[in-house]
Amino acid sequence: MSAPLILGLESSCDETAAALVRGDRTILSHKLAGQEAHHAPFGGVVPEIAARAHVEVLGPLVEAALADAGVTLAGVDAIAATAGPGLIGGVMVGLVTGKALALSAGKPLIAVNHLEGHALSPRLADPDLQFPYLLLLVSGGHCQLLLVEGVGAYRRLATTIDDAAGEAFDKTAKLLGLGFPGGPAVERAAADGDPRAVPLPRPLVGSGEPHFSFAGLKSAVLRARDAGIHATPDIAASFQQAVVDCLVDRTRRALGRIAPPTALVVAGGVAANRAVRGALEQVAAEHGLRFVAPPLWLCTDNAAMIAWAGAERLEAGLTDPLDVPARARWPLDPEGERVRGAGVKA
């Protein structure tokens, strides 16, 4: 009997995607449409523009994904769609599409938490990755340390109290006039700069508090820019190094307070940053742990990770009714401690 085939849909922010993935990790097809040209004039994602773009392209992407895989909807075993968290208009587009496909084809619906998609994506790329592992989930909207104990079982150890790391990258890129999307733009500029040139803060580094903070770092970048004495590549490199130092310090703290996990894992859009990956790989080596990171294309938003999360949930017997709601906020660990600042929403 062949492994179940899952159609995954992703539309939580500014990428629209559809993918067909089998439960044996075979990716039959993946189609993605970005929206950079739509949002670049504004220097960031405009939610209404994003939602309208999802409406325009998701249907054709599903058709193209099915065609590339050489299957019809009847040959799919379940539909997995991101149901949150994210920009609510975009989330609704993908989830309603998933519901319609599931209803019309008589297939199970799996409402996937976008963060769980990121959290399980390393297992799509690495079949040897076993639970429990320590995950640094670092993206444009989230920055969390999670102990991944199983499908649907997450213990949050730390979160951001203000900005996410990816948000800080985007805002820094805008402050420095580097373009959109900000993460890759800052990394490119940083390659030509000196990471020690600009003295920038490392918020909460060395503190007893387990969480992250990047708002003060972003403000320091603004002051460095306005000082008029630093080259833009030097500011970018110094900012990137400050973020790396914060992530490394908080990760080391978490590792010192839990039983040894099977691996140190990083996922989310910022995990595509090579400086971040390199520093975390060193942390893993220091602790005698495997370091696991998905391929770069699986770090940013995509539908393959949603399909894979759907496959994992289907295997665990977890499906959803057609009235499952779209959610702008959906914590992976509902029992996680409420913390100050933006952390109360995590």
VOBA-1610 file (N, C-alpha, C; in pm, whole numbers, padded with zeros to 5 digits, always signed):
BEGIN
Met+00084-00119+00000Met+00000+00000+00000Met+00088+00124+00000Ser+00061+00218-00093Ser+00144+00337-00103Ser+00113+00434+00009Ala+00212+00519+00039Ala+00195+00618+00144Ala+00087+00717+00104Pro+00014+00773+00201Pro-00093+00867+00167Pro-00040+00990+00096Leu-00121+01042+00006Leu-00084+01159-00073Leu-00163+01280-00021Ile-00091+01387+00015Ile-00153+01504+00076Ile-00136+01625-00016Leu-00243+01696-00039Leu-00238+01825-00107Leu-00228+01933-00001Gly-00120+02010-00004Gly-00099+02116+00094Gly-00118+02253+00033Leu-00181+02344+00110Leu-00206+02481+00065Leu-00151+02578+00167Glu-00079+02681+00120Glu-00021+02782+00208Glu-00053+02922+00156Ser-00105+03008+00245Ser-00140+03145+00205Ser-00143+03239+00325Ser-00056+03215+00423Ser-00067+03289+00549Ser-00005+03427+00546Cys+00081+03455+00447Cys+00143+03588+00442Cys+00151+03636+00297Asp+00269+03634+00237Asp+00283+03690+00102Asp+00336+03589+00001Glu+00328+03461+00033Glu+00353+03357-00066Glu+00229+03269-00077Thr+00190+03241-00200Thr+00082+03146-00226Thr+00145+03019-00278Ala+00105+02903-00223Ala+00172+02781-00265Ala+00078+02661-00255Ala+00106+02564-00340Ala+00035+02435-00339Ala+00137+02326-00364Ala+00123+02215-00294Ala+00219+02105-00308Ala+00151+01972-00287Leu+00208+01868-00347Leu+00163+01731-00326Leu+00280+01652-00270Val+00259+01599-00149Val+00365+01528-00077Val+00309+01396-00024Arg+00385+01289-00041Arg+00345+01160+00015Arg+00399+01144+00157Gly+00336+01056+00230Gly+00377+01030+00367Gly+00513+00964+00378Asp+00572+00920+00266Asp+00707+00865+00267Asp+00811+00972+00233Arg+00769+01099+00235Arg+00854+01216+00212Arg+00881+01245+00064Thr+00812+01179-00024Thr+00827+01209-00166Thr+00749+01336-00200Ile+00818+01435-00253Ile+00754+01560-00296Ile+00726+01546-00446Leu+00598+01527-00480Leu+00562+01508-00620Leu+00559+01639-00697Ser+00518+01746-00630Ser+00515+01876-00697Ser+00507+01986-00594His+00554+02103-00633His+00543+02221-00547His+00537+02344-00636Lys+00433+02422-00619Lys+00414+02545-00696Lys+00401+02663-00600Leu+00474+02770-00628Leu+00474+02887-00540Leu+00471+03014-00622Ala+00391+03108-00577Ala+00387+03241-00638Ala+00415+03345-00531Gly+00523+03419-00549Gly+00556+03525-00455Gly+00485+03655-00489Gln+00491+03748-00397Gln+00422+03875-00416Gln+00515+03995-00400Glu+00644+03973-00418Glu+00740+04080-00392Glu+00709+04206-00472Ala+00674+04190-00598Ala+00647+04307-00681Ala+00526+04386-00631His+00430+04314-00570His+00310+04382-00519His+00344+04470-00399His+00435+04422-00313His+00457+04489-00185His+00582+04578-00181Ala+00674+04559-00276Ala+00799+04634-00275Ala+00779+04785-00270Pro+00680+04843-00341Pro+00663+04989-00334Pro+00630+05039-00194Phe+00582+04951-00108Phe+00541+04992+00027Phe+00644+04953+00133Gly+00747+04879+00092Gly+00851+04840+00186Gly+00809+04735+00287Gly+00698+04668+00262Gly+00649+04565+00353Gly+00519+04508+00300Val+00470+04405+00367Val+00351+04335+00320Val+00225+04415+00356Val+00142+04439+00257Val+00012+04505+00277Val-00095+04396+00280Pro-00160+04374+00393Pro-00249+04258+00407Pro-00358+04248+00302Glu-00424+04356+00269Glu-00533+04350+00172Glu-00482+04313+00033Ile-00367+04370-00005Ile-00307+04336-00134Ile-00269+04188-00136Ala-00214+04141-00024Ala-00175+04000-00016Ala-00295+03908-00034Ala-00404+03938+00035Ala-00523+03853+00027Ala-00578+03848-00115Arg-00584+03962-00181Arg-00636+03965-00318Arg-00547+03885-00413Ala-00415+03894-00392Ala-00324+03818-00477Ala-00341+03668-00455His-00364+03626-00331His-00390+03483-00304His-00513+03435-00380Val-00619+03516-00379Val-00743+03478-00448Val-00716+03456-00597Glu-00632+03541-00655Glu-00608+03535-00799Glu-00529+03412-00841Val-00436+03366-00758Val-00342+03265-00806Val-00357+03126-00744Leu-00428+03113-00630Leu-00427+02984-00563Leu-00493+02874-00648Gly-00606+02904-00711Gly-00671+02803-00794Gly-00581+02751-00904Pro-00524+02839-00987Pro-00432+02792-01091Pro-00311+02717-01035Leu-00262+02756-00917Leu-00149+02685-00859Leu-00187+02541-00822Val-00306+02523-00767Val-00352+02389-00733Val-00361+02303-00860Glu-00420+02360-00964Glu-00430+02286-01090Glu-00292+02249-01144Ala-00198+02342-01136Ala-00063+02316-01186Ala+00008+02210-01102Ala-00012+02214-00970Ala+00052+02116-00882Ala-00001+01976-00910Leu-00131+01965-00929Leu-00191+01835-00962Leu-00139+01784-01097Ala-00131+01874-01193Ala-00084+01835-01326Ala+00062+01789-01322Asp+00146+01862-01249Asp+00287+01825-01239Asp+00304+01689-01173Ala+00218+01660-01075Ala+00227+01532-01004Ala+00164+01418-01083Gly+00088+01452-01187Gly+00023+01350-01267Gly-00092+01281-01196Val-00161+01356-01109Val-00274+01299-01035Val-00394+01392-01048Thr-00509+01341-01012Thr-00629+01422-01002Thr-00665+01437-00856Leu-00762+01523-00829Leu-00804+01543-00690Leu-00855+01413-00630Ala-00913+01328-00713Ala-00964+01200-00664Ala-00853+01111-00610Gly-00731+01131-00658Gly-00619+01048-00614Gly-00551+01099-00489Val-00599+01211-00437Val-00541+01269-00314Val-00613+01208-00193Asp-00538+01183-00086Asp-00596+01121+00032Asp-00647+01221+00134Ala-00594+01343+00135Ala-00640+01446+00229Ala-00594+01582+00181Ile-00665+01684+00228Ile-00631+01823+00196Ile-00582+01890+00325Ala-00461+01944+00321Ala-00405+02016+00436Ala-00391+02162+00399Ala-00450+02250+00478Ala-00444+02394+00451Ala-00404+02469+00577Thr-00320+02569+00559Thr-00286+02655+00672Thr-00411+02723+00724Ala-00437+02711+00854Ala-00554+02773+00916Ala-00514+02884+01012Gly-00387+02921+01013Gly-00335+03025+01100Gly-00204+02977+01160Pro-00134+03062+01233Pro-00157+03206+01243Pro-00106+03277+01118Gly-00148+03400+01100Gly-00104+03476+00985Gly-00198+03592+00958Leu-00181+03654+00842Leu-00270+03763+00801Leu-00405+03700+00770Ile-00507+03742+00842Ile-00632+03667+00843Ile-00697+03658+00705Gly-00685+03762+00623Gly-00743+03756+00489Gly-00680+03646+00406Gly-00548+03638+00409Gly-00479+03533+00334Gly-00508+03395+00389Val-00508+03381+00522Val-00538+03252+00583Val-00675+03204+00539Met-00773+03294+00535Met-00909+03255+00496Met-00914+03207+00351Val-00835+03269+00264Val-00835+03227+00123Val-00791+03081+00112Gly-00680+03047+00176Gly-00630+02911+00167Gly-00719+02810+00237Leu-00769+02847+00354Leu-00851+02753+00430Leu-00985+02728+00361Val-01049+02832+00311Val-01177+02814+00241Val-01156+02731+00115Thr-01046+02755+00044Thr-01015+02673-00073Thr-00999+02527-00034Gly-00926+02503+00076Gly-00908+02366+00123Gly-01038+02301+00162Lys-01125+02376+00228Lys-01256+02322+00266Lys-01338+02285+00143Ala-01336+02373+00042Ala-01414+02347-00079Ala-01364+02223-00150Leu-01232+02208-00160Leu-01175+02090-00225Leu-01207+01963-00147Ala-01196+01971-00014Ala-01224+01854+00069Ala-01370+01813+00058Leu-01459+01911+00060Leu-01602+01882+00052Leu-01639+01824-00084Ser-01587+01885-00190Ser-01625+01842-00325Ser-01570+01703-00358Ala-01451+01672-00304Ala-01388+01544-00336Ala-01413+01438-00231Gly-01479+01475-00121Gly-01505+01380-00015Gly-01379+01335+00056Lys-01285+01429+00076Lys-01157+01398+00139Lys-01148+01460+00278Pro-01068+01402+00367Pro-01049+01464+00499Pro-00980+01599+00487Leu-01018+01691+00576Leu-00953+01822+00585Leu-00862+01823+00706Ile-00742+01876+00688Ile-00649+01891+00799Ile-00612+02038+00807Ala-00655+02104+00915Ala-00624+02246+00938Ala-00489+02252+01007Val-00389+02305+00937Val-00252+02302+00986Val-00214+02437+01047Asn-00156+02431+01166Asn-00094+02549+01224Asn+00033+02578+01144His+00043+02698+01091His+00159+02735+01008His+00290+02712+01083Leu+00289+02738+01213Leu+00409+02718+01293Leu+00444+02570+01304Glu+00342+02485+01310Glu+00368+02342+01312Glu+00427+02298+01178Gly+00384+02362+01070Gly+00446+02333+00941Gly+00596+02356+00947His+00636+02472+01000His+00780+02499+01016His+00844+02400+01113Ala+00775+02372+01223Ala+00833+02288+01328Ala+00860+02146+01281Leu+00776+02095+01191Leu+00792+01958+01143Leu+00868+01949+01011Ser+00892+02064+00946Ser+00959+02062+00815Ser+01096+01997+00819Pro+01174+02008+00928Pro+01302+01937+00927Pro+01287+01785+00916Arg+01175+01732+00963Arg+01151+01587+00952Arg+01117+01546+00809Leu+01069+01639+00729Leu+01047+01612+00587Leu+01181+01594+00517Ala+01278+01677+00555Ala+01410+01672+00491Ala+01501+01567+00551Asp+01478+01531+00677Asp+01569+01439+00747Asp+01489+01327+00813Pro+01482+01212+00749Pro+01402+01101+00805Pro+01457+01046+00936Asp+01581+01079+00969Asp+01642+01028+01092Asp+01614+01117+01213Leu+01551+01231+01192Leu+01523+01323+01303Leu+01409+01268+01387Gln+01437+01243+01514Gln+01339+01185+01605Gln+01303+01286+01715Phe+01185+01269+01772Phe+01144+01347+01888Phe+01216+01294+02012Pro+01237+01380+02114Pro+01211+01524+02116Pro+01334+01602+02069Tyr+01312+01712+01999Tyr+01424+01797+01960Tyr+01396+01941+02000Leu+01504+02016+02020Leu+01492+02157+02054Leu+01488+02236+01923Leu+01383+02313+01906Leu+01362+02389+01783Leu+01372+02538+01810Leu+01457+02606+01735Leu+01454+02752+01728Leu+01372+02788+01605Leu+01251+02835+01629Leu+01160+02876+01521Leu+01174+03027+01506Val+01234+03068+01396Val+01272+03209+01382Val+01230+03256+01243Ser+01132+03348+01242Ser+01072+03390+01115Ser+01034+03537+01122Gly+00959+03581+01021Gly+00917+03720+01017Gly+00817+03757+01124Gly+00740+03659+01172Gly+00638+03689+01271Gly+00660+03624+01405His+00761+03535+01415His+00778+03458+01537His+00925+03436+01568Cys+00956+03428+01695Cys+01089+03390+01740Cys+01069+03313+01871Gln+01079+03181+01863Gln+01049+03096+01979Gln+01148+02982+01988Leu+01173+02939+02110Leu+01241+02814+02136Leu+01137+02715+02186Leu+01127+02602+02119Leu+01024+02503+02149Leu+01087+02365+02165Leu+01043+02293+02264Leu+01077+02152+02274Leu+00969+02075+02199Val+01007+02016+02087Val+00912+01943+02002Val+00910+01798+02050Glu+00803+01763+02121Glu+00794+01630+02184Glu+00719+01530+02097Gly+00648+01578+01997Gly+00572+01491+01908Gly+00479+01575+01823Val+00407+01512+01733Val+00310+01584+01650Val+00201+01641+01741Gly+00183+01771+01736Gly+00084+01836+01821Gly+00127+01856+01965Ala+00252+01822+01998Ala+00300+01833+02136Ala+00423+01922+02141Tyr+00403+02046+02186Tyr+00509+02146+02185Tyr+00513+02216+02321Arg+00635+02234+02372Arg+00652+02307+02497Arg+00736+02430+02469Arg+00675+02546+02482Arg+00746+02670+02454Arg+00836+02707+02571Leu+00964+02726+02539Leu+01062+02763+02641Leu+01093+02911+02640Ala+01075+02975+02526Ala+01105+03119+02514Ala+01033+03174+02393Thr+01004+03303+02398Thr+00942+03372+02286Thr+00992+03516+02286Thr+00956+03593+02184Thr+00996+03733+02183Thr+00898+03816+02264Ile+00950+03917+02331Ile+00863+04008+02407Ile+00827+04131+02325Asp+00881+04142+02202Asp+00845+04256+02116Asp+00850+04212+01969Asp+00955+04247+01898Asp+00965+04212+01756Asp+01019+04070+01739Ala+00979+04006+01630Ala+01045+03882+01589Ala+01175+03916+01519Ala+01265+03819+01512Ala+01394+03844+01448Ala+01376+03881+01301Gly+01289+03809+01231Gly+01267+03840+01090Gly+01206+03978+01070Glu+01119+04017+01163Glu+01061+04152+01158Glu+01171+04256+01173Ala+01267+04229+01264Ala+01378+04322+01282Ala+01464+04331+01156Phe+01484+04218+01088Phe+01557+04220+00961Phe+01483+04307+00859Asp+01352+04289+00848Asp+01274+04365+00750Asp+01278+04515+00779Lys+01264+04550+00907Lys+01262+04691+00944Lys+01401+04753+00927Thr+01505+04676+00956Thr+01641+04726+00935Thr+01666+04751+00787Ala+01621+04658+00703Ala+01637+04677+00559Ala+01567+04804+00512Lys+01451+04830+00567Lys+01378+04951+00528Lys+01449+05076+00576Leu+01501+05072+00699Leu+01575+05187+00752Leu+01699+05217+00669Leu+01763+05113+00618Leu+01887+05131+00543Leu+01865+05143+00393Gly+01738+05137+00350Gly+01708+05151+00208Gly+01758+05034+00124Leu+01752+04913+00180Leu+01807+04796+00112Leu+01706+04721+00028Gly+01579+04756+00039Gly+01478+04690-00043Gly+01402+04583+00032Phe+01312+04518-00041Phe+01222+04417+00015Phe+01229+04293-00073Pro+01231+04172-00016Pro+01223+04138+00126Pro+01352+04169+00201Gly+01337+04201+00329Gly+01448+04257+00404Gly+01555+04158+00445Gly+01518+04036+00480Gly+01616+03940+00529Gly+01729+03914+00431Pro+01698+03872+00309Pro+01805+03850+00211Pro+01882+03978+00177Ala+01812+04092+00179Ala+01878+04218+00147Ala+01983+04254+00252Val+01948+04237+00380Val+02044+04265+00487Val+02161+04168+00478Glu+02133+04040+00453Glu+02242+03943+00444Glu+02338+03976+00331Arg+02285+04019+00217Arg+02372+04057+00105Arg+02458+04177+00141Ala+02397+04278+00203Ala+02474+04397+00240Ala+02578+04363+00346Ala+02542+04276+00440Ala+02632+04240+00549Ala+02758+04171+00497Ala+02748+04104+00384Ala+02863+04032+00329Ala+02978+04126+00298Asp+02949+04254+00277Asp+03053+04353+00244Asp+03088+04441+00363Gly+03036+04409+00481Gly+03058+04494+00597Gly+03139+04428+00707Asp+03173+04508+00809Asp+03248+04462+00925Asp+03151+04445+01042Pro+03132+04322+01091Pro+03035+04301+01198Pro+03075+04362+01333Arg+03196+04413+01342Arg+03241+04478+01466Arg+03247+04629+01453Ala+03205+04682+01339Ala+03225+04825+01312Ala+03132+04915+01392Val+03010+04869+01417Val+02908+04953+01481Val+02869+04891+01614Pro+02885+04963+01724Pro+02846+04907+01855Pro+02693+04906+01869Leu+02638+04786+01869Leu+02493+04770+01882Leu+02462+04684+02003Pro+02346+04703+02066Pro+02311+04625+02185Pro+02273+04482+02152Arg+02282+04396+02253Arg+02235+04258+02246Arg+02128+04241+02354Pro+02005+04280+02325Pro+01901+04280+02430Pro+01883+04142+02495Leu+01877+04143+02627Leu+01851+04027+02712Leu+01963+03923+02713Val+02071+03944+02638Val+02182+03850+02640Val+02241+03845+02780Gly+02255+03724+02833Gly+02311+03707+02967Gly+02211+03724+03079Ser+02086+03755+03046Ser+01986+03778+03150Ser+01926+03646+03197Gly+01864+03650+03315Gly+01796+03533+03366Gly+01665+03506+03296Glu+01612+03607+03228Glu+01488+03589+03153Glu+01516+03507+03029Pro+01431+03410+02994Pro+01463+03320+02883Pro+01433+03376+02745His+01367+03492+02736His+01305+03533+02612His+01397+03615+02521Phe+01341+03656+02407Phe+01411+03736+02308Phe+01356+03878+02306Ser+01438+03972+02258Ser+01392+04109+02238Ser+01476+04170+02126Phe+01408+04233+02029Phe+01479+04293+01916Phe+01439+04437+01888Ala+01340+04490+01961Ala+01294+04627+01933Ala+01404+04728+01960Gly+01478+04712+02070Gly+01584+04805+02102Gly+01697+04801+02002Leu+01725+04683+01950Leu+01828+04668+01847Leu+01789+04743+01721Lys+01664+04731+01684Lys+01613+04803+01567Lys+01627+04955+01585Ser+01595+05003+01704Ser+01608+05146+01733Ser+01754+05191+01728Ala+01843+05103+01773Ala+01986+05136+01769Ala+02036+05146+01625Val+01981+05064+01537Val+02015+05073+01395Val+01974+05209+01340Leu+01857+05256+01378Leu+01812+05387+01333Leu+01909+05497+01379Arg+01952+05490+01503Arg+02045+05591+01554Arg+02180+05582+01483Ala+02225+05461+01455Ala+02351+05445+01383Ala+02342+05503+01243Arg+02230+05480+01179Arg+02211+05536+01045Arg+02212+05688+01049Asp+02138+05743+01144Asp+02125+05888+01153Asp+02254+05957+01197Ala+02345+05883+01260Ala+02472+05941+01301Ala+02556+05983+01181Gly+02536+05918+01068Gly+02603+05956+00945Gly+02750+05924+00937Ile+02799+05837+01026Ile+02942+05807+01028Ile+02971+05661+00994His+02868+05583+00972His+02886+05440+00945His+02841+05405+00804Ala+02917+05321+00738Ala+02878+05271+00606Ala+02762+05173+00620Thr+02674+05176+00523Thr+02556+05089+00529Thr+02593+04941+00543Pro+02691+04888+00468Pro+02727+04747+00488Pro+02775+04717+00630Asp+02844+04813+00693Asp+02890+04791+00830Asp+02773+04786+00927Ile+02674+04872+00907Ile+02555+04867+00993Ile+02483+04735+00974Ala+02468+04693+00849Ala+02398+04566+00822Ala+02472+04449+00885Ala+02605+04446+00870Ala+02683+04336+00926Ala+02680+04336+01078Ser+02686+04454+01138Ser+02683+04464+01283Ser+02546+04425+01337Phe+02441+04464+01266Phe+02306+04422+01305Phe+02291+04272+01297Gln+02333+04214+01186Gln+02320+04069+01169Gln+02396+03995+01279Gln+02515+04042+01313Gln+02593+03976+01417Gln+02525+03989+01553Ala+02462+04103+01578Ala+02390+04121+01705Ala+02274+04023+01715Val+02201+04003+01606Val+02090+03907+01605Val+02144+03766+01630Val+02251+03731+01562Val+02312+03599+01581Val+02351+03579+01727Asp+02414+03680+01786Asp+02457+03668+01926Asp+02338+03648+02019Cys+02228+03717+01992Cys+02108+03700+02075Cys+02051+03559+02061Leu+02041+03511+01938Leu+01986+03377+01915Leu+02073+03270+01980Val+02203+03285+01968Val+02296+03186+02025Val+02287+03186+02176Asp+02287+03304+02237Asp+02282+03312+02384Asp+02155+03250+02440Arg+02042+03280+02381Arg+01915+03228+02431Arg+01905+03076+02409Thr+01961+03030+02296Thr+01958+02887+02268Thr+02046+02811+02366Arg+02163+02864+02394Arg+02250+02801+02494Arg+02181+02795+02629Arg+02112+02901+02666Arg+02043+02902+02794Arg+01937+02792+02800Ala+01861+02777+02692Ala+01757+02674+02688Ala+01817+02535+02698Leu+01925+02512+02626Leu+01988+02380+02628Leu+02038+02344+02767Gly+02074+02444+02845Gly+02123+02419+02979Gly+02015+02389+03080Arg+01889+02397+03037Arg+01778+02381+03131Arg+01682+02269+03094Ile+01719+02187+02995Ile+01635+02073+02957Ile+01721+01949+02947Ala+01656+01834+02951Ala+01727+01709+02927Ala+01779+01710+02783Pro+01892+01645+02756Pro+01948+01650+02622Pro+01848+01606+02515Pro+01821+01691+02418Pro+01730+01652+02308Pro+01804+01567+02206Thr+01731+01517+02108Thr+01795+01437+02003Thr+01875+01524+01908Ala+01839+01652+01898Ala+01906+01741+01803Ala+01871+01885+01834Leu+01954+01975+01784Leu+01921+02117+01780Leu+01876+02147+01638Val+01756+02202+01626Val+01694+02222+01496Val+01658+02369+01480Val+01677+02423+01360Val+01633+02559+01331Val+01542+02555+01210Ala+01434+02635+01215Ala+01340+02640+01104Ala+01277+02780+01099Gly+01209+02809+00989Gly+01153+02943+00970Gly+01238+03022+00873Gly+01183+03133+00825Gly+01249+03210+00721Gly+01390+03256+00754Val+01412+03297+00880Val+01545+03346+00918Val+01646+03232+00922Ala+01599+03108+00928Ala+01690+02993+00925Ala+01761+02981+00790Ala+01716+03057+00691Ala+01784+03059+00562Ala+01911+03145+00566Asn+01925+03226+00672Asn+02043+03312+00685Asn+02165+03227+00720Arg+02268+03238+00641Arg+02384+03150+00657Arg+02462+03178+00785Ala+02466+03303+00828Ala+02535+03335+00953Ala+02463+03273+01071Val+02331+03275+01068Val+02251+03214+01174Val+02273+03064+01177Arg+02267+03001+01062Arg+02285+02855+01055Arg+02424+02815+01104Gly+02525+02889+01061Gly+02661+02855+01100Gly+02683+02866+01250Ala+02628+02971+01311Ala+02645+02990+01454Ala+02573+02883+01534Leu+02452+02846+01492Leu+02377+02744+01563Leu+02438+02606+01545Glu+02497+02581+01429Glu+02568+02455+01408Glu+02683+02441+01508Gln+02749+02553+01536Gln+02858+02552+01634Gln+02805+02524+01775Val+02690+02584+01808Val+02629+02558+01939Val+02596+02410+01954Ala+02540+02351+01850Ala+02508+02208+01855Ala+02633+02125+01878Ala+02741+02159+01809Ala+02866+02084+01825Ala+02918+02096+01968Glu+02905+02215+02026Glu+02950+02235+02164Glu+02877+02143+02262His+02751+02112+02230His+02669+02031+02320His+02661+01885+02274Gly+02741+01849+02174Gly+02741+01711+02127Gly+02611+01668+02063Leu+02543+01762+01997Leu+02413+01735+01937Leu+02421+01739+01785Arg+02333+01665+01722Arg+02313+01682+01578Arg+02254+01820+01553Phe+02294+01881+01442Phe+02233+02005+01399Phe+02153+01977+01273Val+02027+02016+01275Val+01939+01988+01161Val+01874+02119+01116Ala+01884+02147+00990Ala+01817+02263+00930Ala+01762+02221+00794Pro+01641+02258+00762Pro+01586+02223+00631Pro+01665+02290+00519Pro+01654+02240+00397Pro+01711+02313+00283Pro+01655+02455+00279Leu+01729+02545+00218Leu+01691+02686+00222Leu+01548+02709+00173Trp+01507+02636+00069Trp+01373+02661+00013Trp+01263+02615+00108Leu+01294+02522+00199Leu+01195+02476+00295Leu+01188+02566+00419Cys+01283+02659+00431Cys+01282+02750+00546Cys+01177+02859+00530Thr+01170+02915+00412Thr+01070+03019+00387Thr+00933+02954+00367Asp+00829+03035+00365Asp+00693+02981+00356Asp+00676+02899+00229Asn+00615+02782+00244Asn+00595+02692+00131Asn+00482+02596+00164Ala+00432+02528+00063Ala+00321+02434+00084Ala+00367+02293+00111Ala+00492+02261+00079Ala+00541+02126+00105Ala+00541+02098+00255Met+00580+02198+00335Met+00582+02176+00480Met+00440+02162+00535Ile+00343+02230+00472Ile+00204+02218+00516Ile+00150+02079+00480Ala+00184+02032+00360Ala+00143+01897+00321Ala+00206+01793+00413Trp+00335+01812+00446Trp+00402+01716+00533Trp+00341+01717+00673Ala+00314+01838+00727Ala+00247+01844+00858Ala+00112+01774+00850Gly+00044+01789+00736Gly-00082+01719+00717Gly-00063+01568+00718Ala+00044+01521+00655Ala+00072+01378+00653Ala+00099+01325+00793Glu+00176+01402+00870Glu+00207+01361+01008Glu+00079+01358+01092Arg-00005+01458+01075Arg-00128+01463+01153Arg-00227+01354+01109Leu-00232+01327+00980Leu-00321+01221+00931Leu-00278+01086+00989Glu-00148+01062+00993Glu-00098+00937+01049Glu-00135+00924+01197Ala-00140+01039+01265Ala-00176+01039+01407Ala-00327+01038+01429Gly-00405+01034+01319Gly-00550+01031+01329Gly-00613+01165+01357Leu-00544+01273+01321Leu-00590+01409+01351Leu-00643+01476+01225Thr-00773+01486+01212Thr-00836+01560+01103Thr-00932+01662+01163Asp-00990+01747+01078Asp-01071+01858+01128Asp-01205+01867+01057Pro-01307+01920+01125Pro-01437+01940+01062Pro-01432+02059+00967Leu-01531+02068+00881Leu-01534+02174+00781Leu-01564+02311+00840Asp-01606+02316+00966Asp-01631+02447+01026Asp-01512+02494+01111Val-01397+02433+01094Val-01278+02477+01168Val-01247+02622+01129Pro-01219+02708+01227Pro-01203+02851+01196Pro-01062+02887+01149Ala-01053+02994+01075Ala-00924+03057+01046Ala-00885+03140+01168Arg-00756+03142+01198Arg-00709+03210+01318Arg-00592+03303+01286Ala-00604+03428+01327Ala-00493+03521+01311Ala-00381+03486+01408Arg-00419+03437+01526Arg-00319+03395+01627Arg-00354+03253+01671Trp-00250+03172+01685Trp-00273+03030+01717Trp-00144+02975+01778Pro-00127+02987+01908Pro-00002+02941+01971Pro+00014+02791+01962Leu+00137+02747+01940Leu+00165+02604+01939Leu+00153+02543+02078Asp+00183+02623+02179Asp+00174+02576+02317Asp+00072+02662+02390Pro-00056+02623+02387Pro-00160+02705+02450Pro-00138+02721+02600Glu-00063+02630+02662Glu-00038+02638+02805Glu+00088+02717+02838Gly+00153+02770+02735Gly+00276+02845+02758Gly+00253+02967+02846Glu+00352+02998+02925Glu+00344+03112+03017Glu+00320+03242+02939Arg+00228+03320+02987Arg+00208+03454+02930Arg+00322+03543+02976Val+00385+03610+02883Val+00499+03694+02918Val+00467+03838+02881Arg+00554+03926+02924Arg+00530+04069+02900Arg+00546+04103+02753Gly+00499+04222+02719Gly+00515+04271+02581Gly+00436+04187+02483Ala+00493+04176+02362Ala+00426+04100+02256Ala+00417+03953+02289Gly+00495+03908+02388Gly+00492+03768+02424Gly+00359+03719+02473Val+00273+03810+02517Val+00140+03767+02562Val+00060+03708+02447Lys+00098+03736+02324Lys+00024+03687+02208Lys+00084+03558+02153Ala+00199+03517+02204Ala+00270+03405+02143Ala+00210+03271+02183
//
